[in-house]
Structure formats: structure tokens, C-alpha cells
Amino acid sequence: MLVQRVQNQLADWFGPEVHRWRHLKTYRIYHALPDQSPPTSNPVYPVNRIRSGVFVCGEHGSLPGIQWALLSGRRTADALKDHLYGYPPIEVKGGAGC
Ligand SMILES: Cc1cc2nc3c(=O)[nH]c(=O)nc-3n(C[C@H](O)[C@H](O)[C@H](O)COP(=O)(O)OP(=O)(O)OC[C@H]3O[C@@H](n4cnc5c(N)ncnc54)[C@H](O)[C@@H]3O)c2cc1C
């Protein structure tokens, strides 16, 4: 049963007291996440510079995942520093090196 499986996983995180928690309600959210079947987009896409001094960052155009959103933010901050102060961007090695 779903509630039991969720409680078992939460017990791994928070300990046995979880089994004393009372289930209130289950929501089924269809299409909560976009389709991520391969082939997927390249998460290390170029920084999205809309025009001089205007940047956009986030997971859109990348892969849906917190690490990719963070990487996008890091790369955009580097581009902004470069734009404002002429600092060259720090090379990010590997996918999630943000
Ligand atoms: C149900 C679900 C489960 C997930 N589980 C995981 C997981 O387990 N692990 C994982 O790594 N990732 C997970 N993700 C993906 C992760 O949440 C996203 O990749 C991440 O939050 C993207 O961050 P972001 O900053 O790019 O965008 P968002 O977090 O979507 O932030 C965008 C923000 O911009 C605001 N905004 C939008 N339009 C405007 C506007 N016009 N003006 C002002 N503000 C605006 C929005 O309100 C929002 O606050 C999950 C996503 C969902 C939906």
C-alpha cells in the first residue's frame, strides 16, 4: 500500500516515530514532472544572454533537476561578473560541479 511504502521511506529519514504519524490525505498529481525520456537536452547549455546586461537562468532549456538549476545559476552569475567587471568565468568541470 502506498501509505505504508511512504512511511517506510520516511522512517529511514526521520526514525521510527514516523510510524506514529497519522496519514491525512493523498493527492495524485498527474503530469507533475515533464517527460524526461532520452534524448534529453544538453544541461550545460550556453548562458542565456537576452541582450547586453540581461540574463536568464534556471532549469528551462536544461534538464529538470535542482543540480542543473544550480549549475545554470552559477554559470549565469559568472557571466554577470564577466559583464560587469570583466572577470573570466570559472571553468565548471563535469555536470554538477556547481
Ligand atoms: C513535483 C516535482 C518534484 C521534483 N523533484 C525533484 C527532485 O527530487 N530532485 C531534483 O533535483 N529536482 C526535482 N524537481 C525539479 C526541481 O524542482 C527544479 O528543477 C528546480 O526547482 C528548478 O529551479 P528553477 O529555479 O530553475 O525554477 P523554479 O524552482 O520553478 O523557480 C522559478 C520561480 O520563478 C517564479 N516565476 C515564474 N514566472 C515568473 C514571473 N513572470 N515573474 C516572477 N516570478 C516568476 C516561479 O513562481 C518560481 O518561484 C521536481 C520538480 C517537481 C515539479
The ligand as a Gaussian input file, in Angstrom:
#p B3LYP/6-31G(d) Opt

LIG

0 1
 C        6.817000      17.566000      -8.374000
 C        8.290000      17.873000      -8.611000
 C        9.250000      17.088000      -7.991000
 C       10.597000      17.355000      -8.181000
 N       11.532000      16.571000      -7.560000
 C       12.829000      16.824000      -7.733000
 C       13.812000      16.041000      -7.066000
 O       13.507000      15.114000      -6.300000
 N       15.129000      16.325000      -7.298000
 C       15.508000      17.346000      -8.130000
 O       16.714000      17.553000      -8.299000
 N       14.599000      18.108000      -8.765000
 C       13.270000      17.874000      -8.589000
 N       12.346000      18.643000      -9.232000
 C       12.811000      19.670000     -10.155000
 C       13.248000      20.935000      -9.405000
 O       12.197000      21.324000      -8.539000
 C       13.506000      22.017000     -10.453000
 O       14.473000      21.523000     -11.363000
 C       14.043000      23.299000      -9.824000
 O       13.171000      23.757000      -8.817000
 C       14.189000      24.350000     -10.907000
 O       14.625000      25.534000     -10.306000
 P       14.442000      26.902000     -11.056000
 O       14.984000      27.933000     -10.122000
 O       15.031000      26.823000     -12.437000
 O       12.879000      27.069000     -11.295000
 P       11.703000      27.142000     -10.213000
 O       12.073000      26.451000      -8.939000
 O       10.485000      26.687000     -10.974000
 O       11.619000      28.697000      -9.881000
 C       11.068000      29.611000     -10.812000
 C       10.440000      30.713000      -9.992000
 O       10.070000      31.784000     -10.871000
 C        8.791000      32.242000     -10.491000
 N        8.214000      32.877000     -11.675000
 C        7.729000      32.310000     -12.807000
 N        7.304000      33.245000     -13.648000
 C        7.507000      34.439000     -13.046000
 C        7.276000      35.788000     -13.432000
 N        6.753000      36.104000     -14.604000
 N        7.628000      36.745000     -12.570000
 C        8.195000      36.453000     -11.368000
 N        8.442000      35.192000     -10.951000
 C        8.102000      34.200000     -11.792000
 C        8.045000      30.998000     -10.042000
 O        6.958000      31.344000      -9.200000
 C        9.146000      30.265000      -9.279000
 O        9.222000      30.657000      -7.912000
 C       10.996000      18.419000      -9.040000
 C       10.016000      19.210000      -9.635000
 C        8.674000      18.951000      -9.435000
 C        7.639000      19.843000     -10.098000

